[in-house]
Amino acid sequence: MKPASASGNGLAQGMDLRRSHRFALVLPLKVEWHTAGGSPFQQDAYAREVSATGGLLHMLNFPAPGQILTITNTATGQTCQAKAVALRHSPEGEVQGMAVELIAASETFWGLSFRIKKASNDLVKLEEALRAGGVDQQVLRDFRDAVDYARKTAWVVYEWQERQARHRDTASVLPMLASERVRRAIQLAQAIAADIDAQRISADSPAVADLLQAVDQIQSRTSSEPGPDSAAN
Protein backbone atom coordinates (compact mmCIF):
# COMPACT_ATOMS: atom_id res chain seq x y z
CA MET A 1 0.00 0.00 0.00
CA LYS A 2 1.60 3.24 -1.12
CA PRO A 3 0.43 6.82 -1.46
CA ALA A 4 0.41 8.55 -4.82
CA SER A 5 3.58 10.28 -3.75
CA ALA A 6 4.98 9.98 -0.26
CA SER A 7 8.36 9.88 1.34
CA GLY A 8 7.90 6.91 3.69
CA ASN A 9 8.58 7.17 7.40
CA GLY A 10 9.97 10.67 7.72
CA LEU A 11 6.76 12.66 7.75
CA ALA A 12 5.10 10.24 10.12
CA GLN A 13 7.59 11.15 12.81
CA GLY A 14 6.55 14.79 12.59
CA MET A 15 2.83 14.14 12.77
CA ASP A 16 1.17 15.43 15.92
CA LEU A 17 -2.45 14.51 16.48
CA ARG A 18 -1.96 14.59 20.24
CA ARG A 19 -3.40 18.06 20.76
CA SER A 20 -6.59 16.26 21.81
CA HIS A 21 -7.10 12.82 23.27
CA ARG A 22 -7.26 9.97 20.75
CA PHE A 23 -9.62 7.01 20.92
CA ALA A 24 -9.59 3.67 19.14
CA LEU A 25 -12.64 3.49 16.90
CA VAL A 26 -13.72 1.57 13.81
CA LEU A 27 -15.75 3.89 11.59
CA PRO A 28 -16.53 3.41 7.86
CA LEU A 29 -15.74 6.42 5.67
CA LYS A 30 -15.47 7.58 2.10
CA VAL A 31 -12.45 9.71 1.22
CA GLU A 32 -12.17 11.88 -1.90
CA TRP A 33 -9.24 13.81 -3.29
CA HIS A 34 -7.76 14.85 -6.64
CA THR A 35 -4.88 13.00 -8.24
CA ALA A 36 -1.76 14.75 -9.51
CA GLY A 37 -3.48 14.98 -12.90
CA GLY A 38 -6.48 16.74 -11.39
CA SER A 39 -8.89 13.82 -11.66
CA PRO A 40 -11.23 13.16 -8.73
CA PHE A 41 -10.55 9.93 -6.86
CA GLN A 42 -12.73 8.25 -4.25
CA GLN A 43 -11.68 5.53 -1.84
CA ASP A 44 -13.52 3.51 0.80
CA ALA A 45 -11.75 3.73 4.12
CA TYR A 46 -12.25 3.33 7.83
CA ALA A 47 -10.95 5.23 10.80
CA ARG A 48 -8.91 3.24 13.29
CA GLU A 49 -8.31 5.94 15.86
CA VAL A 50 -9.69 9.47 16.05
CA SER A 51 -9.57 12.72 17.98
CA ALA A 52 -11.26 16.09 17.70
CA THR A 53 -8.39 17.25 15.49
CA GLY A 54 -7.82 14.28 13.21
CA GLY A 55 -7.53 10.55 12.84
CA LEU A 56 -5.73 7.54 11.45
CA LEU A 57 -7.34 6.18 8.29
CA HIS A 58 -6.88 2.76 6.75
CA MET A 59 -7.48 2.34 3.01
CA LEU A 60 -6.10 0.49 -0.01
CA ASN A 61 -4.64 3.58 -1.67
CA PHE A 62 -3.31 6.62 0.13
CA PRO A 63 -3.22 10.26 -0.96
CA ALA A 64 0.07 12.11 -0.98
CA PRO A 65 0.91 14.01 2.21
CA GLY A 66 -0.33 17.59 2.00
CA GLN A 67 -3.35 16.83 -0.15
CA ILE A 68 -6.74 18.16 0.91
CA LEU A 69 -9.34 15.45 1.41
CA THR A 70 -13.10 15.39 1.67
CA ILE A 71 -14.10 12.77 4.21
CA THR A 72 -17.64 11.46 4.54
CA ASN A 73 -18.88 9.66 7.62
CA THR A 74 -21.01 7.00 5.92
CA ALA A 75 -23.04 6.40 9.10
CA THR A 76 -24.24 10.00 9.34
CA GLY A 77 -23.61 11.43 5.87
CA GLN A 78 -21.67 14.30 7.43
CA THR A 79 -18.61 15.54 5.53
CA CYS A 80 -15.52 17.48 6.49
CA GLN A 81 -12.24 18.54 4.95
CA ALA A 82 -8.92 17.28 6.18
CA LYS A 83 -5.27 17.34 5.21
CA ALA A 84 -3.29 14.16 4.61
CA VAL A 85 -0.27 14.47 6.88
CA ALA A 86 1.78 11.28 6.92
CA LEU A 87 1.80 7.53 6.80
CA ARG A 88 2.15 5.84 10.17
CA HIS A 89 4.28 2.72 10.42
CA SER A 90 4.55 0.05 13.09
CA PRO A 91 7.96 -0.63 14.69
CA GLU A 92 8.26 -3.50 12.19
CA GLY A 93 7.74 -1.10 9.30
CA GLU A 94 4.18 -2.14 8.44
CA VAL A 95 1.91 0.66 7.21
CA GLN A 96 -0.82 1.24 9.79
CA GLY A 97 -2.65 4.03 8.00
CA MET A 98 -2.63 7.65 6.93
CA ALA A 99 -2.70 10.29 9.63
CA VAL A 100 -5.02 13.15 8.70
CA GLU A 101 -5.70 16.47 10.36
CA LEU A 102 -9.15 18.06 10.21
CA ILE A 103 -9.14 21.54 8.71
CA ALA A 104 -11.62 22.55 11.43
CA ALA A 105 -11.49 20.58 14.67
CA SER A 106 -14.76 18.80 15.43
CA GLU A 107 -16.09 16.72 18.31
CA THR A 108 -19.19 15.71 16.35
CA PHE A 109 -17.90 14.56 12.94
CA TRP A 110 -16.74 11.13 14.10
CA GLY A 111 -20.21 10.39 15.46
CA LEU A 112 -21.80 9.37 18.71
CA SER A 113 -19.29 6.64 19.55
CA PHE A 114 -16.44 9.16 19.70
CA ARG A 115 -18.48 11.54 21.83
CA ILE A 116 -19.36 8.76 24.27
CA LYS A 117 -15.72 7.77 24.66
CA LYS A 118 -14.65 11.38 25.09
CA ALA A 119 -17.36 12.04 27.69
CA SER A 120 -16.25 8.97 29.66
CA ASN A 121 -12.66 10.16 29.56
CA ASP A 122 -13.68 13.66 30.68
CA LEU A 123 -15.53 12.21 33.66
CA VAL A 124 -12.44 10.29 34.74
CA LYS A 125 -10.33 13.45 34.49
CA LEU A 126 -12.91 15.36 36.54
CA GLU A 127 -12.82 12.69 39.23
CA GLU A 128 -9.02 12.94 39.36
CA ALA A 129 -9.26 16.73 39.70
CA LEU A 130 -11.77 16.43 42.55
CA ARG A 131 -9.56 13.92 44.34
CA ALA A 132 -6.58 16.25 44.07
CA GLY A 133 -8.72 19.15 45.32
CA GLY A 134 -9.30 17.61 48.73
CA VAL A 135 -13.05 17.03 48.35
CA ASP A 136 -14.80 15.30 51.26
CA GLN A 137 -14.34 11.52 50.97
CA GLN A 138 -18.07 10.75 51.19
CA VAL A 139 -18.85 13.25 48.44
CA LEU A 140 -15.96 11.92 46.36
CA ARG A 141 -17.17 8.34 46.84
CA ASP A 142 -20.66 9.26 45.65
CA PHE A 143 -19.21 11.06 42.64
CA ARG A 144 -16.92 8.13 41.84
CA ASP A 145 -19.84 5.68 41.96
CA ALA A 146 -21.92 7.94 39.71
CA VAL A 147 -19.03 8.28 37.25
CA ASP A 148 -18.51 4.52 37.25
CA TYR A 149 -22.18 4.00 36.43
CA ALA A 150 -22.07 6.63 33.68
CA ARG A 151 -18.95 5.08 32.13
CA LYS A 152 -20.36 1.56 32.15
CA THR A 153 -23.67 2.74 30.73
CA ALA A 154 -21.76 4.69 28.06
CA TRP A 155 -19.87 1.51 27.17
CA VAL A 156 -23.18 -0.32 26.67
CA VAL A 157 -24.43 2.49 24.42
CA TYR A 158 -21.14 2.39 22.49
CA GLU A 159 -21.43 -1.38 22.07
CA TRP A 160 -24.98 -0.96 20.79
CA GLN A 161 -23.80 1.64 18.26
CA GLU A 162 -20.96 -0.59 17.08
CA ARG A 163 -23.25 -3.56 16.58
CA GLN A 164 -25.81 -1.48 14.75
CA ALA A 165 -23.12 -0.09 12.43
CA ARG A 166 -21.94 -3.62 11.63
CA HIS A 167 -25.52 -4.95 11.22
CA ARG A 168 -25.10 -7.31 14.17
CA ASP A 169 -27.61 -8.27 16.87
CA THR A 170 -28.27 -5.35 19.22
CA ALA A 171 -30.95 -6.95 21.40
CA SER A 172 -28.37 -8.82 23.48
CA VAL A 173 -26.89 -5.48 24.59
CA LEU A 174 -30.01 -4.41 26.50
CA PRO A 175 -29.66 -7.05 29.26
CA MET A 176 -26.18 -5.61 29.93
CA LEU A 177 -27.78 -2.25 30.60
CA ALA A 178 -30.40 -3.83 32.87
CA SER A 179 -27.71 -5.70 34.83
CA GLU A 180 -25.76 -2.50 35.31
CA ARG A 181 -28.92 -0.76 36.52
CA VAL A 182 -29.44 -3.49 39.14
CA ARG A 183 -25.82 -3.23 40.26
CA ARG A 184 -26.21 0.52 40.69
CA ALA A 185 -29.49 0.08 42.59
CA ILE A 186 -27.78 -2.27 45.05
CA GLN A 187 -24.98 0.24 45.48
CA LEU A 188 -27.45 3.05 46.17
CA ALA A 189 -29.49 0.92 48.59
CA GLN A 190 -26.38 0.17 50.62
CA ALA A 191 -25.45 3.86 50.68
CA ILE A 192 -28.99 4.80 51.82
CA ALA A 193 -28.82 2.21 54.62
CA ALA A 194 -25.57 3.80 55.77
CA ASP A 195 -27.22 7.24 55.63
CA ILE A 196 -30.08 6.01 57.84
CA ASP A 197 -27.61 4.49 60.31
CA ALA A 198 -25.72 7.79 60.44
CA GLN A 199 -29.03 9.69 60.82
CA ARG A 200 -28.41 11.66 57.64
CA ILE A 201 -31.85 10.47 56.52
CA SER A 202 -34.87 9.88 58.71
CA ALA A 203 -36.25 6.36 58.34
CA ASP A 204 -39.83 7.71 58.36
CA SER A 205 -39.26 10.44 55.76
CA PRO A 206 -41.58 10.57 52.70
CA ALA A 207 -38.61 9.86 50.42
CA VAL A 208 -37.81 6.61 52.22
CA ALA A 209 -41.49 5.64 52.11
CA ASP A 210 -41.51 6.15 48.33
CA LEU A 211 -38.32 4.09 48.05
CA LEU A 212 -39.83 1.21 50.02
CA GLN A 213 -42.91 1.33 47.81
CA ALA A 214 -40.68 1.06 44.72
CA VAL A 215 -38.88 -1.91 46.30
CA ASP A 216 -42.25 -3.55 46.99
CA GLN A 217 -43.13 -3.15 43.31
CA ILE A 218 -39.92 -4.92 42.33
CA GLN A 219 -40.54 -7.69 44.85
CA SER A 220 -44.08 -8.24 43.59
CA ARG A 221 -42.75 -8.67 40.05
CA THR A 222 -40.03 -11.12 41.06
CA SER A 223 -42.21 -13.34 43.24
CA SER A 224 -42.19 -16.80 41.70
CA GLU A 225 -45.41 -17.95 40.10
CA PRO A 226 -46.67 -21.43 41.00
CA GLY A 227 -45.40 -23.88 38.38
CA PRO A 228 -47.22 -26.87 36.87
CA ASP A 229 -45.63 -29.27 39.39
CA SER A 230 -46.71 -27.25 42.44
CA ALA A 231 -50.21 -26.91 41.02
CA ALA A 232 -50.44 -30.69 40.65
CA ASN A 233 -49.49 -31.10 44.29
N, C-alpha and C positions, 0 to 999 in steps of 0.2 A: 504494500500500500504506500503510494508516494503522492505528494502534492504535485500540482502542475509545475511549480517551481519552488523548491524549498532548499534550505541549506543544512538539513539534518538536525543534529542535536543542539547546535549553538544557541539558536533563538529560544529554545525551550528553557534553557537555564535562566534567561532573562525575564521569563514570563512571571507576572505577579498577579494572581487572582486572589491573594490572601487579604485584600483590603476588607473583605467581609467573609463571614464564616462559610465554609463549603460543606455540602451535604451530598452523600452518595444517593443517587436517584436514577432510575431507569425511565426515560421519557421519550416517546417517539416524536420525531421532528421531520420537517422537510427543510432543506437548506438550498438556497439559490444564490448564484453569483455569476459573473461574466468571465469567460475565458480570456486568455491573452488576445485572441482574435476578436473579442467583443461579442461573441455569441453567448446567449443565456444558457446556463447549465443548472440542472436541478438534481439533487441527490437526497435519497432517504437516509436518515441518520437517527441516532438516539443519543441523548445526553446520559453520561455516566456519573457525573458529579457536577453540581451547580452551586452558584452563589448569587447574590443580588447584583453582582458586577460581571458575571460571566459564567463559563462552564467548560467542560471537557466533552467534546463530541466525538463519537465513533461513527465512521462511515467508510465506504469502499474507496472513494476517491476524495482527496483533500484539496482545498483551495490553497493557493500560495499565501504565505504570511503577508499581511498587510492588505489583503483584499477585503472589500466590504461585502458582507453577507446579509441576505434576508432570511431570517429563521422563522418558521411557522410551527407553533405548538399544535400538533394535529389533534390533540384531545380537546382544545378550546377554540382553535381557529385563530388565535391571537398571533400577530406577527411583531417582530422587532428587527432592528438592524444591529449588526455586530461586526467586529473586526477580527479576522483570523490572525492570531498572534504567533503561535508556534506549535510544532508537534511535540508531544510529550512521549518520552521513552522510559521503559522500565530499566532497572539496573542491568538487565541482560541485553538491553538494546532493542527490545520489542516495542513497536509503536503502540501506544495506548490510546491515542486520540489527538485531536486538534484542540488546543486551548483557544477559546474565543473570548473577547471582551465586549460586553454590551455597550453600544454607543451611549445609551441612557440607562443607568442602573435601574433595576426593577425588582420588586419583591413579589410581583404578581404574575409576571410572564411565565415562570416555570410551573405555575398551577398550584392547586390546593396542597398537594403533597409537600412541596417545598415550604409553603407557609406553615404547615403543621409542624414540620421538623424545626423550622426556625423558632416558632413560638415555644416549643418544648425546650429548645436550647436557651432561649431568653429567660424562661422561668427558672432554669437551673442557675443561670448567672445571677438572677435576682435573689435567689435563696442564698447563694454564696456571699452576696453583698450584705444581706441582712445578718448573716452569721458573723461577718467581720465587724458589723456595726454594733455589736453588743446587745441585740434585741433579747428581751425576756425569753427564757428557754421554753416556757409553755406556749407563748405566742409563736416562737420559731418552730416548735414541734407541730402545731396546728397548720402553720403555713407549709411546712415540709410535707405533711400528709396530703394537704390539698394539691400541692404541686405534683406529688407522686401520682395522685389520682388523675390529674389533668394530663400528665405525660402518658400514662398507660392508656387512657381513653383516646388520646391523640394517636397513639400507635395503632389502636384498633381501627380508627377512622382512616389512617394511612393505609393499613392493610386492605381495607375495603376498597379504597381508591385504586390501589395497585391491582387487585383482582378484577375490578370492573374494567380497567384499562386493558387487561390481558384476556378479557372475556372468560374469566374463570368464575367458579361458584363463589358468590358473596354471602349466601345465606348462613354458611358455617361461621362467619365472622361475628354475627349477632350474639350467639351464646357467650363469646369471649367478653363482650361488652356487659352482658347480664352478670357474668361471674365477677367481673371487676366491680360492678355496682354492689353486689352482695358483700364482697370483701371490704369495700368502703363503708357500707352500712354497719358491719361488725365493728370496724375501727371507730366509727362515730359513737356507737352504742357503748363501747368500753370507755370512751372519753367522757360521755355524759354520766355514766355511773361514777366515774372519778369526780366529776363536778358535783354530783349530789353528795358524795361522801365528804367532799371538802366544803360543802354548804355554799358553793357558788351558784347552785340552782336549788330552788325549793322543790321537794318531791311532790308537793300538791299544787304546783303552778299549772296554769292552763296549757302551757306549752308541753309540759310533761304528760298531761292528760291526753293531748292530741297525739303525742308520740305513741303512748300506750295503745290508743285506739288504732293507729296505723299498724302497730305490731300485731294486734288482734286480727286485723284484716289479713295480714300475711299468714298468721297461724291458721285461720279458717280455710285458707286456700291450699294449705299444705297438709291439712288433716287427711289421713289416708281413707279412701272410700272402701267400704266392704267389698271384698272380691268374691268371685263365684264360689270358692271353696268355703269361705266363712258363711256365705248365705246358705250353703247346703247344710252346714252344721246347725 
